[in-house]
């Protein structure tokens, strides 16, 4: 195995050597999602980056990876979301009048402001209403809304994002109150208010209130991962399936003296753990006494739990209150703490020590630090020193928006579903993540998106052109047998390929440095493009193919081609057609291409073109026979199978374009031929994902490009033509209007130009004003200007007379 280094959160600083506990194998536990809402781009960043590293270990370094991931389906956030959802549903079923509904919303409106936006209630003693809300909002929070901070210093962060979220919720509620729509539109302020009133009335003995939510969100998450081409875990675990094991795990920690029971809950005893020679908060020692993070880790429903010896001690088992799910335990009805879940499930699957544990950087403290502590406490043996539960902790960096991490709780996120439907493709999103270090924070910018688009376009064009050139030359496409025989012109590119392989391996060995790897691929592809388009030589396509196949292998390893499978030995992106045709009868697969050729051939025959070259093609081309020979080979790649029909169509079109200048053809026939030529290129073949590049003195080059991309380009071109035509017509109309106004003004003789102006009373023989309306003489300062205006009008009027003759 190559020497790999990795950034290990347990050992801050430079990357350290990665040495699995068993040679050739890697045990890995990844923190999965808390299934209470749809996943967003921040989750995509975590799971896609994790997937990239996993793929590199498996398919580049050849390691056998046992990858385990959990679903957290018991958690304070799940309880709150499911319970509030049920309470709101029940409330909407009540026969509220509009007046009663308004009263409920108004109370929720005030309660929400008091809890989350207290500045709205400060200063002015009058009650907050929907009428004065906007004024108070502007007075108290305008600084936040215009990009400032709560403190007036530094840059906006999560605190400011949370304020904006709360203001948005209040905006909607105020609008609902003003419009009198009842409960509609005020849901976000109603949810916590209803929960405060009725949470204890919910019967949680039937846990479907929670499992309906978690199962739906788990399915949505899995659908997102499939869409993002994230490999499924080798094993998955769910908290609800591990409660008995969690109880037993907690009992052992108590028996070893590292936990204590208090009022039905069980807490981890940090002091006892440290006294036994163990280290707490090894990942984030600086956060050890951060009360805000500690409270966040305990969950919003656990603030009222009592009995902790010290504030930093955390819950292993929580006493369930009314409105919460519960399971039996030696300490009474309760539920697992958040951190204990992963300790139990990971240990069950991977034993007392694992190679890798991973998750988002926001989980480092307290979640992962608490996991480490309670797991090491469970496996602790006297006189054996500290137990090492995890050898390497990998933390994926945040994805940020305007300096604030993307978060469900902040509601500043774009869901994966929405992103893939509107903004990204799965490949483009993965490229963006590959262009940043997995352990660094990423703030997606327009420049980053532009770089990713350019990178993808460069590889797209390289793959397309390479396949087209090889296909045109009928060169072999099954790999290169002996590149050492390449002529001297190709030696430089071969050396670039050899160096790129070394550089890429070094980059991936350096803590999976994908940004560097992406640049290595880009540089090699650019060198290959220069070589392939060098007019002074005849490029060796086998060498170009070798480059393309190696690049294909690496992008396959990175997970950029959803249709590709290890060992990624194809050429270019897998085509949707090839995948679809794998289980389709070949004749059926090529039928659309055969239909295009048949229709084109029939239309050309109808032209009655006498040129021998055209007649020879019509008589001699037999794509059906060529297809039959290809079919016998067993190849199911629809692109290869369709080539006989595409080439036959392209040859006919090339000949038509050549004979259209013939003097023997009628103008009407020439127009029809040109129209057919354009239709074949822009519609018939475009709809099938085939692009024809017209070349001077050479046959058109056949390229396979996704039909959607070709159609989009065609529509963009058409829209641009319409826009240009519209702008041209608007310019013509503007010129016509300007001319009309110019000549209307020019028609007025200079002697009459000031006569209609009420500012003047008398004029001289030329029509220049001499006296103002009050009888006084025109000031000398104005006379000079009036004379200049008169001279300009005389010149313009003379031009009018020259063009149109004297006015009647």
N, C-alpha and C positions, 0 to 999 in steps of 0.2 A: 504494500500500500504506500502511496505517495505520502510525504511528510506534510500533514495538514496542521495549520494553526487556526485558532478560533478565539473570538472575543468572548471571554467567560465572565459573566457578571459576578461570579464568586471570587474572581481575582482581577480587580480593576487594574487598568493599565494596558500595556501592549497585548496583542493576541498571544495565546499560549499553545503549546503543542497539544493536539487532539489525539489521545490514545484510548480507544475503547477498552473496556475491561475484558472483553473477549475478542481476540483478533478476528477481523473480517466481519464482525457483527456490531450493531449499534442498537441499544435499547433507548427508546425516546417516548416521553410523555408530554403531551401538549395540552395546555388548558383550553378547553373548548368554550362555546358560547353559553351565556345565561339566556335561556330561551324564553324571553318575555316580549320581544319586539323584533321587527325586521332588522336584518344586518345592514350595516352601512359601509361606506368606503374605508372607514377606519378599520373595520373588521377585515375587509378585503386586503388591506395593506398587511395585516398580521398574518392571515392564513395563506395568502399568495406568497409572501416572503418565506414563510415556513415551508411551504410546498417546494419552492425553488431550492432551498438548502437541502431538503430531503431528496429531491430528484438528483441534485449534484452528488450527494453522498452515494446514492444507489447506482446511477447510470454513468457518472464520470469516474468516480473512485471505486466503483464496484463493490460497495459494502452492502451487507444484508441488514436492512433496517426494520426493526419491530416497532411500529408507530402506533401509539395508543392515544386516544383523545376522549375527553369526557363531555357530557352535556350536563350543565348545572340546571336541574329541573326542580330544585327546592331552593328558594332564596327570597329575601325580603322584597326585592323588586318584583318578582313573580307574584308573590302574595298580594302586594299592593295593586299591581296592574289587573290581576284577575278579579280581585274583590271589588275594586272600583268599577270595573267594567260591568260586573253583575249588578252592583247597586244602581248604576246609571240606567241599565236596562229595566230594572224594577221600577225606578222612578218614572221613566218614560211611559210605563204601562198605567200609571195612575191617571185618573180623569181630572187633570189640572185645568182650571180656567186660565185664561191668559193673565188675569190679575194675580192669581195665586202663583203661577209659574214665574211671573215677573218678581214677585216678592221673594221667592226662593233664590232666583238668580242674583237679586240685589244683595241678599245676605251673603251668598257665596262670593260675590264681587268684593264686598268689604272684608270678609275673612281672608281672602286670597291676598289682598293688598296688605293687610296687617301682618301676615306671615312672611311675605316675600318682598314687598316693596314698602317698607315702613315710612319712607320719606313722603309718600303720597298722603300720609295722615299727620305729618308734623307741621308745625307752624300754624296754619289756618285751623281754627277750632271747629269750623263748620264741617258737616258730614260729607264724606266723599260720595259723589254721585256720578252718573254717566255724563251729566252736563258739565261738571267742573273737572272731570278726569283729565281731559286733554290739556287744560291750562296747567294743572298741577304736574302732569307728566312733563310738559315742556319746561316748567320752572325747576323741577327737582332732578330730572334725568337727561336734560338736553345734552349735557357734556358727554354722557355715555353714548347717546344716539348719534353724536357727531364724531365718534372715534376716540373720545377721551377715556380716562380711567376714573374709578371711584375715588382714588386718592389724589388725583390730579397729577400724578407722576408716572413715568414709565409707559409701557405699551399695554394695550388691552389684552386680557387673557381670559381664563375660564370664568372669573367672577363677573366680568363685564358681559360675557356671552350669556351667563345665567340671567342677569338683569334684563337683557334684551329679550330673552325667551319669555320671562314673566310679563314683560310689557306687551309682547305680542299676544299672550293669552288674555291680558286685561283689555287690549284693543278689541279683540273679538267679543268679549263679554259686554263691553260698553256698547258696541254696535248692536248686539242682541237686545240689550235693554232699550236702546233708542228706537229700534225698529219694531219692538214688541213681538218678536218671533217665538216667544216662549223659551224653551230650554235649548233650542237649536242655536249653535254658534257659541254657547257658553260652556261647553263640555269641560274644557280644561280647568275652569275655576270651580265647576260643580263637583268634579271627581274628588278632590281632597275634602271638600266641605261635606259631601254625602258620607265619605268614609269616616269623618270625625263624628257624624251623627249616628251612623247605623252599623259600623264595622262589626260590633259585637253581636249583631243579630244574624249574621251569616252562618249557616250550618255548614261546617267544614268536615263533618264526618263523611260526606260524599265529596271526595277529592276531585271529582270531574271538573269542578269549577276551576281548578288549577291545571289539571292534565289536559283539558281541552285547549288551553292556551299554549302550554309547553309543547304539546305534540304538533300543533299547527305551526309554531315557530321553528321547531326542529325540522319539519319538512321543508319550510321555506328556506332555512339555512342550507340544508342539503341541496336543494334546487339551485341555490346561489353558487355553491361550491362546484357543482357539475357545470354550470354555465361559465365559471371562471377556470375550468379545467384543473381544479385542485384534486389531487389523488385522494381517494377515500382512505380513512384510517384502516390499519390492519385489525384493530379492535376498538370498540366504543363502549363507554360506560355511562350509566345514568345514576344519579344520586338516589332516586326513588327505588332502584333495584339493589341498593347497598346499605339500607338503613340498619339491618341486624349486624352487619360487619362493622358499621360505624360505631354502634353501641359497644361492641366487644373491643374495638380499638381504643375507645375512650376509657373503658374500664381498665385496660392494661396501663394506660398512662397514669390513671389515678393510683393504681397499685404500685407503680414505680415512684410515686411521690411527686409527680410533676403536674398534677391537676387536683382540683378540689370542687366539691359540690356546694352550692349555695342556693337555697330557695328554689329547688327544682332545675336549676341550670348547672352546668359544669364549666369551669374556667381553667385555662392553662396558667400555671404558676411560673411566671418568668423568673422570679427571684430564685425559686428552688432549682429551676433548670440551670441558671447561671452558677448557682452555688455548687452544683455537681460538676463544674468544670466545662460546661457547654457555653457556646457563644450564641447570643440572640441578635437578630437583625444583621446577619452577615452580609446581606445584599445591600442594604441601605442603613448603615449604622447611624448616619446623620439624621434619619427620620425616626429613630427609636422612640423619642418622646413627643412626636408630632401628634397632638391630640385630635386635630381635624382629620388626619389620615386614619388614626385609630378608630374614630367614630364612624367614618365612612366604611371601614372594613367590617365593623360590627353590624352595620345595616341600620336603616332608619327605624325599624320596628323594635330594636333592642335597646333603645335609650332608657327605657323604664325598668330594665332588668336590674336586680339588686344583688348585693352579696359579694362583689369583687373585693379582693384584698387590696389590690392596687389598680389604678386606672388603666394601666397598659395591659393588664391581663385580658385575654380574649376568650370568647365563648367557643367551647368544643361542642356543647349541647345546649340548646335554648329551650327554656320552659315555654310551651305554647300558650298564648293568650287567646281569648275569644276571637273568632274570625280568622284564625291561623290553622294550617294543617297540623296534624299531630300523629305521633307514633308512640307505642309503649316503650318504656325504658325503666331501669332500676330507680331513676330519679323522678319518675312520673311522666305524664304525657308531654312530649316535646318534639323537637325537630333538630336536625344537624346544624351546627355552625357552618359558615361558608368555607372556612379554610380546611376543616377536617375532611371534607368530602374528597378533595384531590389526594390527600395523604393516603386515605384508605384505598381508593380505587387504583391509584398508581402503584402502591405497594402490592396490592392483590395481583396486578397484572405483571409487574416487573421485579418484584421482590424487594429486598432490603437496600438495594443500590441500583441506580440507573445511570446510563451515560449522559443523557440529555434530558433536561426539563425546559420547556419553553412557554412563552406567552408574551403579551404586550407589556411594554415597559411600565405602564400604569399599575400593573399587578405586582411589581417588585416588592413594594411595602404598602400595606402589611401582608397581603395575601401570600406571596411566595416566601417571605421571611417567616411567617407563621406556619406555613406548610413545612418548611425545613425544621423549625423548632419542634413541632409536635411529632413529626416523623422520626427525628433523631432521638426524641424522648422515648418514643415507642420501642425503638431498636437499641436503646441505651443499655450498656452492660458495665457494671462497676469495674473499675480498674482496667478498662479497655480504651479509655480516652474518648474523644468525641467520635460519634458515628458519622460517616459520610453517606448521606442518602442520595445526593445528586453530585455528579462529578463536574458537569458543565451546565450552567444556566444561561440560556440564550434569550435575550429580550429584544423584541422587535420594536423599532422606533415608532413614535406617534405619527399620525397623519394630521396635519393642522390646516385650519382655515383662518386666515387673517390673525395668526398668532395663537389661536385657541384650538385645542385638540378637538377632533371630531368626536362627538359623544351623543349617545341616545338621551342621557339625562339633560343635556344642554339643548337638545333638539336642533342642533346646528349641522345636521348631517343630510347627506343624500344617500338614499338606500341603494344597495347594489342593483336591485331590480330596476330602479329608475335610471341609474347611471348607465346600465347596459342598454336600456331602451332609448336613451336620449343623447348621451354624451360620449360613451366609450364603446369599443368592442372589447371582448375579453383579452384579446392579444394586445391591443393598445394599452389597456390598463396594466397588464403585466410588464410591458416594456417600460412604462413610467416607473414602476416599482424596481425593476432591474437597474434602472439608471441611478438609483440611490443606494447607499449602503443599507443593508438590512437592519443594522443596529443604530442607525442615525434617524433623527426626526426628518420628516419630509413635509414640505409645504408646497403643494402643487401650484405652479404658476403657469401663466400663458407661455412663457419661454420654455419651461420644461415640457409642456404639451407639444410645442412646436418641434423641439428636439426629438421627442419620441415619434412624432408623425414622420419627420424627415428620415429617421433611422429605419422605420418600417417601410417607407416608400423606396428607400435605396435597396433594401433586401428584396422587396417585391419585384422591382424592375430587374434586378440581377437574376433572380430565379426565372422570371418570365423570359427574359432575353436569352439566357443560357439554354433553357429547354427548347425555345424556338430555333436557335441556331443549330443545336444538336439534331433536332427533328428535321430541319431543312437539309442538313448534310447527311441524313440517315446514319449518323454516327452511333456507336454503341452507347446504351444508357444503363448498363448493368455493372458499372464500376470500372475502375482502371486496373489493368493487369500489371503494367510495368512502366512507371513514370520515369524511370532512369533512362529510357530510350528517347525521351523528349528532346527535340532539337534545341540548339543554343538559345533561340529567341524566347523559349519558354522557361529557361533555367532561372531567370530572375523571379518569375511568378512562383515557381516551385520552391525557391528559397524563402520567399515571403510566406508561403503556406507552412513550410517547416518551422519557421520562426514563430508564426502565429500560434501553432500548436504548443510550442514550448511556453510562450508568453501567457497563453490562456490557462494552461495548467498551473503556472506560477500564480496567476491572479486568483484562481479558484482555491488554490492551496492556502492563500493568504486570507483566511477567514471569509471565504466565498465572496471575493471582491468583484461583484457583478458589474459595477460601473466600468471598471477597467476592462473586464471581459467584453462588454458591449462595444467599447471603442476598438478593441483588437479585431473583432469581427468586422466592424465598419471599415477600418483601415484596409483589411484584406480584400473586402468586396470592392472597394474603390480601386485598389491596385488591379484586381481582375477585370474591372470595367475598362480601365485604361488599356490594358493588354488586349482585351477582346475587340476594342474599337480602334486599335492602331492600324492605320491605313497602309503603313509601310511594310507590314508583314502579313502572312497568312496565319492567323492564330491557331494554336494547337488546342482543339476543343476538348481533347481528353484531359489536358491540364486544367482548363477552365472547369470542366465537369468535376475534377477531383476537388477543386476549391469549393464548388457549389455543394458537393456531397458532404464535405466536412462541415461547412457552415450549417447545412441542413441538420446534421447530427447534433450540433451544439444547440441550435434553437429548439430542437426536439427535446434535448435534455432540460432546457430551461422551461419547458412546458408551453412554448409559444405556438405549438401546432396541435390543436385538440384532436385532429384526426390521425396523428402519428403515434406509432407504438415502438417501444424499444426493439431492436437496437438502433432505430432511427437511421436506416441506411438508404432512405429514398433520395430524391432530388427535388428540392423546393418544397413549398407547402403542399400538403395533401389536398387534392381537389375534392370538393363536395361530390362532384360527379363520380369520381373513382370510388368513393366510399359508398355512394348510393347504388352504384352498379355492381358492387361485390356480390350481391345476392339476387341480381336481376338478370334475366335472359339477355345475352349480348345483343340480339336482334332488336329487342325492345329498347335497350339502352341507347342504341344508335339511331333509332327510328326518327327522332326529330331532325338529325343531321341529314339523313337520307331524304327526308321529306323536303328539306330546303333545296338540296341538289336537284331533286326531281322537278320541283316547281320552277327553279331557275332554268334548267335545261329546256323545259317546255316553252317558257317565255322566249328564250333565245331562238328556238326553232321557229317560233311565230314571227320573228323579225324577218326571216328569209334572207339573212346576210350571205352574200355569195363568196366572201373571202375563204380561201382554202383552209387557213389555219383554224378558223372557227369551226368549219365543217369537220375537220379532222378530229377536233376535240369532241364534238357532238357524236361522231361515229365511233371513235376509238376508246374514249375513256370508259372504264368499267370498274367503278368503285365497289360495286357489289362483289366482284371477284376478289379484289384486294382485301375487302373486309372478311370474306370467307377464309382466306389464308391466315389472317390474323387470328380469327376465332379458333382455328385449329391449334394455335399455340397455347391456348388456355388462359391467355392474358385477359383480365377483367377490368383493366384501366380504360374507362370510357373515352378518355382523351386519345389514347392510342387507337382504340377501335374506331373512333369517329374520323380519324385523320384522312382516310381515303375519300370520304364524302366532302370534307372541308377543303382538301387540296383540289379536288375536281371542281368544286364551286369557285375556288379562288383562281384557278387557271382560266376558266371560262370568263371570269370577270376581268382578268388581266388582258385577255385577247380582245374583249369588247372595248376596253379603254384604249387599246392600240388601234382599232379599226374605226373608231368614231370620227376620226379626221378624214376618212375616205370620202372622196368627192362623189362617189356613186350612190351614197346613201341620202335619202330624203331628209330634210331638216327635222321633220316630225319623228322619223326613226332615230335620228341622232339624239334628240331630246329624250326619247323613251329609253335609249340605251344608257345615257348618263343617269337618268332617274333610277333605272334598275341597278346600275353600278353602286350608286349611293345607298340604295335600299338594302342591297346585300351586305354592305359594310356596316351601315348604321342601325339596321333593324334585324334582318334575317339572322345574321351571325352574332350580332351583339346580344340578342335575346338568349343565345345559347352559350354565352361566355367565350366568344371567339373574337379576337381583335385582328384586323388586317392592317398591317403597316405598309402603305404604298411606298415603293422605292423606284427611283429613276433608273431605267435600264435593267432592272432586276425584277423577278417575280415578287409579289407581295409576301411579306413575312407573316406567317401564321403564329399568333400568340394566344395562349389560354389565360384569360383573366376572368375573375368572378363577374358573372353577368350583372349583379347588382351594382358593381363599381362602374362597369361600362355604361349601364343605363343611366346611372347618376351623372356620369361625365357627359353623356349625350343630352340629358335634360338641362344640365348646367350650361352647355354650349348653346342650346336652343334658347334658354332664358336670357343668356348674354346677348344673343342676336336680337331678341325681342327688345331688350333694354336699349341696345345701340340704335335700333330702328326708331324706338320711341324718342330717345334723346335727339336723334337726327331730325325727326319731325318737329319736336318741341323747339329745336334751334331754328328750323325753317320758319315756323310760325312767329318766333320771337323776332327774327330778322324782318319778316313781312310787317309785323306790328311796328317795329322801329322805323322801317321805311315809310309806312303809312303816316306815323306821327311826324317824321322828318319832313315829308312833303306837304303835310297839312300845315305845318309851321312855316315852311318855305313859301307857301302860296300867298302869305300875307305880305303886301308891299311894305318896305321899311317906313314909308311916310305914314302908314296907318297903325304901326305896331304899338304906339303909345297912346293912341286916341281913345281906347277903351279903358284906360287906367284912370280910376277916380282920383288918384293922387294929384293929377295935373288939371290945369284950367285952360292954359294957352300953349300953342305949339307954333314953331316957325314954318317956313314953306316946305322944309324937308320932313316935317313931322316930328322934329325934336322938341321936347317940352321946354318952355321958357318960364312958365309961372306955375307955382303949386296951387292946390285947391283953395288955399286961403288968400290967394292973390299975390303972395310974395314971390320974388324971383327964385328960380331953382339955384341952389348953392353951386358955386363953381366946382366944388369937390364932386358933386353928383353929375354935373354937365360932362365931365371927362369920361365917366363910366358910361353914361347914357350914349355918348357918341361912339364908344367902342361897341356897345350892344347894337347900335344902329348899323355900323359898318359890317358887323357879322351877319345881320339879317339881310343887308343889301346883297352881300356875296351869295348867301343861301338862296335869295329870291332870284338873283340873276341865273343861278344854276337851275332853278325850277323853270324859268322861262326858256332856257336853252333846251331843257328836256321835254317840257310839255307845251311850250308856247305861252303867250300872254294870257292872263286870266280874263274872262269875259267881263 
